[in-house]
Amino acid sequence: MSRENAERLSLGTLLFIAHRAFEEQIVENLHLQGFDFTLSQGRLAARIAVKGSRLTDLAASAGITKQSAGYLVSQLEASGLVHRADNPDDARAQLITITEQGRRAQRAAREIEAAIEARWKEQVGEEALAVLREQLEVLRPLIDRHQPHGDRD
């Protein structure tokens, strides 16, 4: 193996770096807009379905324990970003939903994402970014164990 190949970053590492950059920029900008949450809380909140999610489902999709998810949800609830209530479909479970303030944070996050993508498009070109998106969408059903059918929303 040549020195050049040994120093080349793996595709996984490059994807991780891109994802981390998205997350960090979104969190930083949302904090500047007055939204109070940690990156871990944001990652969990991003998994809440439009009609709400059960705590056990959130924990499973985030790959964390139910206790950890419960702790993060309590923090999000204290920040006014989510609401926890009895699940009308299952008396043993609670349903976590996004509050209006949480929806404002989500809308702001989508705007920040669009700005990041626009900067990336300027850097690599519209066609290259479109091809990258298309190829990642092709891979999604093969690699996304949490949403194999893309039906999260």
C-alpha positions in Angstrom: 0.0 0.0 0.0 1.4 3.4 -0.9 1.8 6.2 1.6 -0.9 8.1 -0.3 -3.4 5.3 0.1 -2.5 4.8 3.8 -3.3 8.5 4.5 -6.5 8.6 2.5 -9.5 8.9 4.8 -12.2 6.2 4.5 -15.6 7.0 3.0 -17.1 6.4 6.4 -14.8 8.9 8.1 -15.6 11.5 5.4 -19.3 11.0 5.8 -18.9 11.3 9.6 -17.0 14.6 9.2 -19.7 16.0 6.9 -22.4 14.9 9.3 -20.6 16.3 12.3 -20.1 19.6 10.5 -23.9 19.8 9.7 -24.8 19.0 13.4 -22.3 21.5 14.9 -23.4 24.3 12.6 -27.0 23.7 13.2 -26.6 23.5 17.0 -24.4 26.6 17.0 -26.9 28.6 14.9 -29.9 27.5 16.9 -28.1 28.5 20.2 -27.6 31.9 18.7 -31.3 32.1 18.0 -32.1 31.3 21.6 -32.9 27.6 21.5 -31.5 25.8 24.5 -30.5 22.1 24.1 -27.4 19.9 23.8 -26.3 18.0 20.8 -27.5 14.7 22.4 -30.9 16.2 23.1 -31.1 17.5 19.5 -30.2 14.1 18.1 -33.0 12.5 20.1 -35.6 15.2 19.3 -34.8 14.8 15.6 -36.2 11.2 15.8 -39.6 12.2 17.2 -42.3 11.4 14.6 -44.7 14.1 13.4 -47.6 12.5 15.5 -45.3 11.7 18.4 -43.1 8.8 19.5 -43.0 6.4 22.4 -40.0 6.6 24.6 -39.0 3.0 23.9 -39.1 3.7 20.2 -36.9 6.8 20.5 -34.4 4.9 22.6 -34.2 2.1 20.1 -33.8 4.4 17.1 -31.1 6.4 18.9 -29.3 3.2 20.1 -29.5 4.3 23.7 -31.1 2.9 26.8 -34.7 3.8 27.8 -33.3 5.5 30.9 -30.9 7.7 28.8 -33.7 8.6 26.5 -35.9 9.4 29.4 -33.3 11.7 30.9 -32.8 13.5 27.5 -36.6 13.9 27.1 -36.9 15.3 30.6 -34.3 17.9 29.7 -36.0 18.7 26.4 -39.3 19.0 28.2 -37.8 21.4 30.7 -36.5 23.5 27.8 -40.0 23.6 26.4 -39.1 21.8 23.2 -41.2 18.6 23.7 -44.2 17.5 25.7 -44.8 14.2 27.3 -48.3 12.8 27.8 -50.1 9.5 28.2 -50.3 7.6 25.0 -54.0 7.4 24.0 -53.3 4.1 22.1 -51.4 2.4 25.0 -52.1 3.2 28.7 -48.7 1.7 29.7 -46.7 4.2 27.5 -46.2 7.8 27.1 -46.1 9.8 23.9 -43.5 12.4 23.3 -44.5 15.2 20.9 -42.8 18.4 19.7 -44.2 21.6 21.1 -44.7 24.8 19.1 -41.3 26.0 20.3 -39.8 22.8 19.2 -41.4 23.2 15.8 -39.9 26.6 15.5 -36.5 25.1 16.3 -37.1 22.5 13.6 -38.1 25.1 11.0 -35.0 27.1 11.9 -32.8 24.0 11.7 -34.2 23.3 8.1 -33.3 26.8 7.1 -29.8 26.4 8.5 -29.5 23.0 6.7 -30.5 24.7 3.4 -27.9 27.4 4.0 -25.2 24.8 4.6 -26.2 22.9 1.4 -26.1 26.2 -0.5 -22.6 26.8 0.6 -21.6 23.3 -0.3 -23.2 23.7 -3.7 -21.1 26.8 -4.3 -18.0 24.8 -3.3 -18.5 21.6 -5.3 -21.1 22.6 -7.9 -24.8 21.9 -8.2 -24.4 18.8 -10.3 -21.8 17.1 -8.0 -24.0 17.8 -4.9 -27.1 16.4 -6.8 -25.2 13.3 -7.7 -24.0 12.8 -4.1 -27.5 13.2 -2.8 -28.9 10.8 -5.4 -26.3 8.1 -4.6 -26.9 8.4 -0.8 -30.7 8.1 -1.4 -30.0 4.9 -3.5 -28.0 3.5 -0.6 -30.5 4.5 2.2 -32.8 1.4 1.9 -29.7 -0.8 2.1 -28.1 0.9 5.1 -30.7 2.6 7.2 -31.9 0.0 9.7 -34.2 2.5 11.4 -36.2 3.6 8.4 -35.9 1.0 5.7 -38.8 2.4 3.8 -38.2 6.1 4.4 -41.5 6.5 6.3 -40.3 8.3 9.4 -42.3 11.5 8.8 
